[in-house]
Amino acid sequence: MPNVPAGMLATCTRCGTGFDTPASRRKSASRTAAAALAAFILFWPAVLLPVLEIEQLGYVHESSILGGIFDLFAHGSMLVGIVVLLFSIVFPLAKIVLLLELSLLELLERKHKAWTLRLMEHLGKWSMMDVLLLAFLVMMVKIGEMVEFHLGPAVLAFVACVAMSMIASLSFDPHAIWDEEISRPTFTESK
């Protein structure tokens, strides 16, 4: 597509839909970077601070997501602990970091853009932070009469982290990662 003058919008002559331009893709990358950075910052209090305070028969127990994983390991539930660790901490964190990397490509100039994009999309399918949030809510409704729950300080960070991660994923434009290579001429050595 030829360069579009400032203040103009390229549209389809048939349906009138506007085309993405490199400038709009850069804006998309900056929105993605901002949301992914916010998710990265919110991830740590969401995982490290207590999410729930559970009171049962006078016994009070506070637990964070990471603390719950260590509790699973301590009680011999290694497989469940590993599954929760991977799907609730490792995969979501990797997805957020890869979104940050893809949205900041102008600064990083990596050669592995396609591989990073594929990995981020694959990890996004297995990142289960939003499912974990729903599981907390269902658990509170189901056994709310037997046990008393109090939400911990990590709940707001957790909800905000899930929201920012989703916003970053939705605002990411995969076409933006190729603009840098299209605008830069390539030269090959002739023999």
C-alpha positions in Angstrom: 0.0 0.0 0.0 1.4 3.4 -0.8 2.2 6.0 1.9 -0.9 7.8 3.1 -0.5 11.6 3.6 -1.0 12.9 7.2 -4.6 13.4 8.1 -5.9 11.1 5.3 -7.3 7.6 5.6 -7.0 4.9 3.0 -10.3 3.2 2.5 -11.6 0.4 0.4 -13.4 1.7 -2.7 -15.9 -1.2 -2.5 -17.0 -1.3 1.1 -15.5 1.9 2.6 -13.6 0.2 5.4 -10.4 1.9 6.5 -7.0 0.2 6.1 -4.5 0.0 8.9 -1.5 2.2 8.3 1.9 1.9 10.0 1.1 4.9 12.2 -2.1 3.2 13.5 -0.1 0.0 14.1 2.4 1.9 16.1 -0.4 3.2 18.3 -1.7 -0.4 18.7 1.8 -1.4 19.8 2.0 1.3 22.4 -1.5 0.4 23.7 -0.4 -3.2 23.9 2.8 -2.3 25.7 1.0 -0.1 28.2 -1.6 -2.8 29.0 1.1 -5.6 29.1 3.3 -3.5 31.4 0.4 -2.8 33.7 -0.4 -6.6 33.8 3.2 -7.4 34.5 3.3 -4.9 37.4 0.0 -6.2 38.8 1.0 -9.8 38.4 3.4 -9.8 41.4 1.0 -8.5 44.1 -1.7 -10.8 42.6 0.5 -13.8 43.0 2.4 -13.0 46.2 -0.2 -11.2 48.4 -2.9 -13.2 50.2 -5.9 -13.8 48.0 -8.2 -15.4 50.5 -8.5 -15.6 54.3 -10.4 -18.8 55.2 -11.9 -19.3 58.6 -13.2 -22.8 59.5 -14.0 -23.8 63.1 -11.9 -21.0 64.6 -8.9 -21.8 62.4 -7.8 -18.9 60.2 -5.6 -19.5 57.2 -4.4 -16.9 54.7 -3.0 -18.0 51.4 -1.6 -16.5 48.2 -1.6 -18.2 44.9 2.1 -19.0 45.2 1.6 -20.0 48.9 -1.2 -22.3 47.8 1.1 -24.0 45.4 3.8 -24.5 48.1 1.0 -25.9 50.3 0.1 -28.4 47.6 3.7 -29.5 47.4 4.0 -29.8 51.2 0.9 -32.0 51.4 2.2 -34.4 48.7 0.1 -33.2 45.8 3.0 -32.7 43.4 1.1 -33.2 40.2 -1.6 -30.8 41.1 1.0 -28.3 42.4 2.9 -28.5 39.1 -0.3 -28.1 37.1 -1.3 -25.0 39.1 2.2 -23.6 38.9 2.4 -23.9 35.1 -1.1 -22.8 34.2 -1.6 -20.0 36.8 1.9 -18.6 37.1 4.5 -19.7 34.5 2.3 -19.5 31.3 0.5 -16.3 32.2 3.8 -14.6 33.1 5.4 -15.8 29.9 2.5 -14.6 27.8 2.7 -11.1 29.4 6.5 -10.9 28.8 6.1 -12.1 25.2 3.4 -9.4 24.6 5.7 -6.8 26.0 8.5 -8.0 23.8 6.4 -8.0 20.7 5.0 -4.6 21.4 8.4 -3.1 21.9 10.1 -4.5 18.8 11.2 -1.1 17.6 13.5 -1.0 20.6 14.5 -4.6 20.6 14.8 -5.5 16.9 14.7 -9.2 17.3 15.1 -11.7 14.5 12.7 -14.2 16.0 9.4 -12.3 15.6 7.4 -15.1 14.0 8.5 -17.6 16.6 7.8 -15.3 19.5 4.3 -14.5 18.1 3.5 -18.2 17.7 4.7 -19.0 21.2 2.7 -16.1 22.7 -0.5 -17.3 20.9 0.1 -20.9 22.0 0.8 -19.9 25.7 -2.3 -17.6 25.6 -4.5 -20.7 25.1 -3.0 -22.4 28.2 -2.8 -19.3 30.5 -5.5 -19.9 33.0 -5.5 -16.8 35.3 -9.1 -15.9 34.2 -10.2 -19.5 34.8 -8.6 -19.5 38.3 -10.5 -16.3 39.1 -13.8 -18.0 38.1 -12.8 -21.1 40.2 -12.4 -18.8 43.2 -15.8 -17.3 42.7 -17.5 -20.7 42.3 -15.7 -22.1 45.3 -16.9 -19.2 47.4 -20.5 -19.7 46.4 -20.5 -23.5 46.7 -19.0 -23.8 50.2 -19.8 -20.4 51.6 -22.1 -21.8 54.3 -19.6 -24.2 55.8 -16.5 -21.9 55.7 -16.2 -18.2 56.1 -14.2 -16.4 53.4 -12.6 -12.9 53.4 -11.1 -11.6 50.3 -7.4 -10.6 50.6 -5.6 -7.6 49.2 -4.5 -9.5 46.1 -8.0 -9.9 44.7 -8.1 -6.4 43.2 -4.6 -6.8 41.8 -5.6 -10.2 40.4 -8.7 -9.0 38.7 -6.9 -5.9 37.3 -4.0 -8.2 36.1 -6.5 -10.5 34.2 -8.2 -7.4 32.7 -5.0 -5.8 31.6 -3.7 -9.1 30.1 -6.9 -9.4 28.1 -6.8 -5.8 27.0 -3.1 -6.3 25.9 -4.0 -9.4 23.9 -7.0 -7.8 22.2 -5.2 -4.6 21.3 -2.2 -6.4 19.8 -2.0 -6.1 16.0 0.2 -9.0 14.7 0.7 -7.1 11.4 2.6 -4.4 13.3 5.6 -6.7 13.8 6.4 -6.8 10.1 6.2 -3.0 9.4 9.8 -2.5 10.5 11.1 -5.0 7.9 8.9 -3.6 5.1 10.1 -0.1 5.6 13.8 -1.0 5.7 15.4 -2.0 2.4 17.3 -5.2 2.3 20.5 -5.7 0.4 22.2 -8.9 -0.7 25.7 -9.3 -1.9 26.0 -10.3 -5.6 28.6 -12.8 -6.7 
